[in-house]
Amino acid sequence: MVEKIKIMEDNRKEQTEALETLLKFNGRLINNMQIIVKELSGNRLEDTDKFLKLILDAMNWEIQVVNGTMEVLNEGKERVSKEVFNNAVIALSDAVKANDDTMMVKAFATIIPVFEKLGESVKEVIK
């Protein structure tokens, strides 16, 4: 029983550390998401596709952290709705697969507030 409690404490500590790391990157990611929206709205640059890939990779990393820490994030109350989060991710994924800038702009408009809420939720949990 004592071992089980120790494992649970270690797991929570690891999850909290992952959330602290996420928080360090979340603001920058949101800023980059806002920049890519401008580029996809008709102001494409030479490196827009490369920049988009970097943003999607960072988003995927944050999504993995969310999936691994949902228990801590929603401890006591629901801070992050898995359904809202997943729906926004699927919409962006579909837009990226379609390679449609207009669809991506709309999807980013939906997902940016989700990532902003994630940042706020993480702050609340790790304070």
C-alpha positions as CSV (number, residue, x, y, z in Angstrom):
1,M,0.0,0.0,0.0
2,V,2.8,2.4,0.9
3,E,4.5,1.6,-2.4
4,K,1.3,2.3,-4.3
5,I,1.0,5.7,-2.6
6,K,4.7,6.5,-3.4
7,I,4.2,5.6,-7.1
8,M,1.1,7.8,-7.2
9,E,3.1,10.7,-5.6
10,D,5.9,10.2,-8.1
11,N,3.5,10.1,-11.0
12,R,1.8,13.3,-9.9
13,K,5.2,15.0,-9.5
14,E,6.2,14.0,-13.0
15,Q,2.8,15.2,-14.4
16,T,3.3,18.6,-12.6
17,E,6.8,18.9,-14.0
18,A,5.5,18.2,-17.5
19,L,2.8,20.9,-17.0
20,E,5.4,23.4,-15.8
21,T,7.4,22.8,-19.0
22,L,4.3,23.1,-21.1
23,L,3.6,26.5,-19.5
24,K,7.0,27.8,-20.5
25,F,6.2,27.1,-24.1
26,N,2.5,27.7,-24.3
27,G,2.6,31.5,-24.6
28,R,5.1,31.4,-27.3
29,L,3.2,28.7,-29.2
30,I,0.0,30.8,-29.0
31,N,1.9,33.8,-30.3
32,N,3.3,31.7,-33.2
33,M,-0.3,30.4,-33.9
34,Q,-1.5,34.0,-34.3
35,I,1.4,34.8,-36.7
36,I,0.7,31.7,-38.8
37,V,-3.0,32.8,-39.1
38,K,-1.8,36.1,-40.6
39,E,0.4,34.2,-43.0
40,L,-2.3,31.8,-44.0
41,S,-4.7,34.7,-44.5
42,G,-3.0,35.7,-47.7
43,N,0.4,36.9,-46.4
44,R,2.3,33.7,-47.0
45,L,6.0,33.9,-46.8
46,E,8.7,31.7,-48.3
47,D,8.9,29.6,-45.0
48,T,5.2,29.5,-44.1
49,D,5.0,25.8,-44.7
50,K,8.1,25.1,-42.6
51,F,6.8,27.5,-39.9
52,L,3.4,25.7,-39.9
53,K,5.1,22.3,-39.4
54,L,7.1,23.6,-36.4
55,I,3.9,25.0,-34.9
56,L,2.0,21.7,-35.5
57,D,4.9,19.7,-33.9
58,A,4.8,22.0,-30.8
59,M,1.1,21.6,-30.6
60,N,1.4,17.8,-30.9
61,W,3.9,17.9,-28.0
62,E,1.5,20.0,-25.8
63,I,-1.4,17.6,-26.8
64,Q,0.7,14.6,-25.6
65,V,1.3,16.4,-22.3
66,V,-2.4,17.1,-21.9
67,N,-3.2,13.5,-22.6
68,G,-0.7,12.4,-20.0
69,T,-1.8,14.9,-17.4
70,M,-5.6,15.1,-17.8
71,E,-6.1,13.6,-14.4
72,V,-4.1,16.4,-12.7
73,L,-5.5,19.1,-15.0
74,N,-9.1,18.2,-14.1
75,E,-8.5,17.3,-10.4
76,G,-11.4,18.7,-8.4
77,K,-13.1,20.3,-11.4
78,E,-13.1,20.1,-15.2
79,R,-10.6,22.7,-16.4
80,V,-9.9,21.2,-19.8
81,S,-12.8,19.6,-21.7
82,K,-11.4,16.6,-23.6
83,E,-14.3,16.8,-26.1
84,V,-13.7,20.5,-26.9
85,F,-10.0,20.0,-27.1
86,N,-10.3,16.9,-29.4
87,N,-12.8,18.6,-31.6
88,A,-10.6,21.6,-32.1
89,V,-7.6,19.3,-32.8
90,I,-9.6,17.2,-35.3
91,A,-10.8,20.3,-37.2
92,L,-7.2,21.6,-37.5
93,S,-6.0,18.2,-38.6
94,D,-8.6,18.0,-41.3
95,A,-7.8,21.5,-42.5
96,V,-4.1,20.7,-42.7
97,K,-4.8,17.4,-44.5
98,A,-6.9,19.3,-47.0
99,N,-4.0,21.8,-47.4
100,D,-6.6,24.6,-47.4
101,D,-5.4,27.9,-45.9
102,T,-8.9,29.2,-45.4
103,M,-9.9,26.1,-43.5
104,M,-6.7,26.3,-41.4
105,V,-7.4,29.9,-40.5
106,K,-10.9,29.0,-39.3
107,A,-9.5,26.0,-37.4
108,F,-6.8,28.1,-35.8
109,A,-9.4,30.7,-34.8
110,T,-11.1,27.8,-32.9
111,I,-8.1,26.2,-31.4
112,I,-6.1,29.2,-30.2
113,P,-8.7,29.9,-27.4
114,V,-8.5,26.2,-26.4
115,F,-4.7,26.5,-26.0
116,E,-5.1,29.8,-24.1
117,K,-7.5,28.1,-21.8
118,L,-5.0,25.3,-21.4
119,G,-2.4,27.8,-20.3
120,E,-4.7,29.3,-17.7
121,S,-5.7,25.9,-16.5
122,V,-2.1,24.8,-16.1
123,K,-1.3,28.0,-14.1
124,E,-4.2,27.3,-11.8
125,V,-3.1,23.7,-11.2
126,I,0.6,24.3,-10.6
127,K,0.4,27.5,-8.5
